[in-house]
Amino acid sequence: MKDMKWFFPDTLTEVDELLKNGYKAHGGGTFLVKTALNTDGLFDLSRIPQLKEFGISGGYISLGSALTYTKAAAVLESESAGNFMSKALSSAAACPLRNRITLGGSIYAAPKWSDLIGPLLASDASVRLSSSDKPSAVSDYLSDKKLRHSGIITEVIIPEANIAGGYYRFTQTHFDYPMFTITVSMRGNEDLSCCITGPASGPLVLKGKRAELLKSATALPDFNKERSLSGEYIKKRAEIEFVRLLNITGGNKNE
Ligand SMILES: Cc1cc2nc3c(=O)[nH]c(=O)nc-3n(C[C@H](O)[C@H](O)[C@H](O)COP(=O)(O)OP(=O)(O)OC[C@H]3O[C@@H](n4cnc5c(N)ncnc54)[C@H](O)[C@@H]3O)c2cc1C
């Protein structure tokens, strides 16, 4: 096994140099431990004060990319009680993991079981990168390989008005990777923006009036077989849970 070099930068200028040398960022390290590391060195982001800042301004909640799920959930909850994003982050994995997993590492890795990606896509969140002052939509960041490799994520920017709504994660046991997640973001009484993660084709974003979405909820894309469950079962279950969440999120709780 080759020796791994470790670096502990204090500034983003040092990060730029380390990236140029081909070294990789280390957020919480929970994904890196599962990855074949094709690098000679890792740089830890936890000592850069800027990446742990947070605040709210002009209707946007800003979260530093080195914040953990635990800290980000607490910040979001204090800014907007009962929002779906803090609910999603506080139900992911288990407490010791939530104390390590960072926002930046989770967006870059974007695993299929992520509890963060769905809420970010449904709320039209964006990220700021060390390579640019201009924020990029999370959807663009996820689909644009060049953008992903242009720099590290420094900040996550979430429109505060878009995080009211509901969240559901489908697991067989509480501590389990979700096979799918559903986020419903309310943009007005009947205008909704939803994201379903888990389909074989990748996360699905649907926007529209509740009545239109209820129709599309019964025709989701296919899901792969997972663990003991068939793709057909998971898809049917996702359709049922989507209809249920659409009905109870700001709608008729008795439906
Ligand atoms: C047993 C287990 C269960 C889990 N369950 C869940 C779950 O239910 N829900 C959930 O959402 N997550 C879950 N996770 C976490 C998820 O699988 C990833 O491990 C996690 O999201 C990665 O975040 P990290 O901060 O640890 O990233 P790291 O492992 O530090 O890094 C991951 C990748 O991102 C890059 N990176 C790190 N920081 C940045 C940055 N700021 N900008 C750009 N690139 C960066 C790294 O170079 C690396 O390539 C679980 C993890 C484990 C181990």
PDBQT file of the ligand as one rigid body, heavy atoms in Angstrom, charges set to zero:
ROOT
HETATM    1  C1  LIG A 301     -22.441   3.312   6.772  1.00  0.00    +0.000 C 
HETATM    2  C2  LIG A 301     -22.810   4.621   6.064  1.00  0.00    +0.000 A 
HETATM    3  C3  LIG A 301     -24.163   4.958   5.918  1.00  0.00    +0.000 A 
HETATM    4  C4  LIG A 301     -24.514   6.151   5.265  1.00  0.00    +0.000 A 
HETATM    5  N1  LIG A 301     -25.830   6.461   5.136  1.00  0.00    +0.000 NA
HETATM    6  C5  LIG A 301     -26.174   7.639   4.545  1.00  0.00    +0.000 A 
HETATM    7  C6  LIG A 301     -27.557   8.008   4.431  1.00  0.00    +0.000 A 
HETATM    8  O1  LIG A 301     -28.470   7.300   4.856  1.00  0.00    +0.000 OA
HETATM    9  N2  LIG A 301     -27.838   9.221   3.856  1.00  0.00    +0.000 N 
HETATM   10  C7  LIG A 301     -26.850  10.071   3.393  1.00  0.00    +0.000 A 
HETATM   11  O2  LIG A 301     -27.177  11.151   2.892  1.00  0.00    +0.000 OA
HETATM   12  N3  LIG A 301     -25.557   9.729   3.487  1.00  0.00    +0.000 NA
HETATM   13  C8  LIG A 301     -25.196   8.555   4.061  1.00  0.00    +0.000 A 
HETATM   14  N4  LIG A 301     -23.869   8.223   4.171  1.00  0.00    +0.000 N 
HETATM   15  C9  LIG A 301     -22.860   9.193   3.672  1.00  0.00    +0.000 C 
HETATM   16  C10 LIG A 301     -22.572   9.031   2.182  1.00  0.00    +0.000 C 
HETATM   17  O3  LIG A 301     -22.551   7.694   1.788  1.00  0.00    +0.000 OA
HETATM   18  C11 LIG A 301     -21.194   9.657   1.841  1.00  0.00    +0.000 C 
HETATM   19  O4  LIG A 301     -20.204   8.893   2.511  1.00  0.00    +0.000 OA
HETATM   20  C12 LIG A 301     -21.081  11.111   2.301  1.00  0.00    +0.000 C 
HETATM   21  O5  LIG A 301     -22.131  11.837   1.768  1.00  0.00    +0.000 OA
HETATM   22  C13 LIG A 301     -19.747  11.730   1.858  1.00  0.00    +0.000 C 
HETATM   23  O6  LIG A 301     -19.517  12.902   2.601  1.00  0.00    +0.000 OA
HETATM   24  P1  LIG A 301     -18.093  13.178   3.271  1.00  0.00    +0.000 P 
HETATM   25  O7  LIG A 301     -18.104  14.549   3.840  1.00  0.00    +0.000 OA
HETATM   26  O8  LIG A 301     -17.743  12.083   4.235  1.00  0.00    +0.000 OA
HETATM   27  O9  LIG A 301     -17.166  13.122   1.981  1.00  0.00    +0.000 OA
HETATM   28  P2  LIG A 301     -15.664  12.576   1.806  1.00  0.00    +0.000 P 
HETATM   29  O10 LIG A 301     -15.639  11.096   1.990  1.00  0.00    +0.000 OA
HETATM   30  O11 LIG A 301     -14.732  13.383   2.626  1.00  0.00    +0.000 OA
HETATM   31  O12 LIG A 301     -15.444  12.937   0.271  1.00  0.00    +0.000 OA
HETATM   32  C14 LIG A 301     -16.247  12.383  -0.744  1.00  0.00    +0.000 C 
HETATM   33  C15 LIG A 301     -15.779  12.946  -2.094  1.00  0.00    +0.000 C 
HETATM   34  O13 LIG A 301     -16.049  14.331  -2.151  1.00  0.00    +0.000 OA
HETATM   35  C16 LIG A 301     -14.852  15.087  -2.359  1.00  0.00    +0.000 C 
HETATM   36  N5  LIG A 301     -15.012  16.295  -1.533  1.00  0.00    +0.000 N 
HETATM   37  C17 LIG A 301     -15.008  16.410  -0.186  1.00  0.00    +0.000 A 
HETATM   38  N6  LIG A 301     -15.300  17.666   0.180  1.00  0.00    +0.000 NA
HETATM   39  C18 LIG A 301     -15.498  18.379  -0.957  1.00  0.00    +0.000 A 
HETATM   40  C19 LIG A 301     -15.812  19.755  -1.256  1.00  0.00    +0.000 A 
HETATM   41  N7  LIG A 301     -16.013  20.662  -0.299  1.00  0.00    +0.000 N 
HETATM   42  N8  LIG A 301     -15.926  20.108  -2.557  1.00  0.00    +0.000 NA
HETATM   43  C20 LIG A 301     -15.745  19.216  -3.569  1.00  0.00    +0.000 A 
HETATM   44  N9  LIG A 301     -15.424  17.907  -3.348  1.00  0.00    +0.000 NA
HETATM   45  C21 LIG A 301     -15.310  17.501  -2.057  1.00  0.00    +0.000 A 
HETATM   46  C22 LIG A 301     -13.714  14.169  -1.909  1.00  0.00    +0.000 C 
HETATM   47  O14 LIG A 301     -12.492  14.468  -2.565  1.00  0.00    +0.000 OA
HETATM   48  C23 LIG A 301     -14.258  12.803  -2.320  1.00  0.00    +0.000 C 
HETATM   49  O15 LIG A 301     -14.050  12.564  -3.690  1.00  0.00    +0.000 OA
HETATM   50  C24 LIG A 301     -23.492   7.036   4.788  1.00  0.00    +0.000 A 
HETATM   51  C25 LIG A 301     -22.141   6.696   4.945  1.00  0.00    +0.000 A 
HETATM   52  C26 LIG A 301     -21.794   5.516   5.570  1.00  0.00    +0.000 A 
HETATM   53  C27 LIG A 301     -20.326   5.167   5.724  1.00  0.00    +0.000 C 
ENDROOT
TORSDOF 0
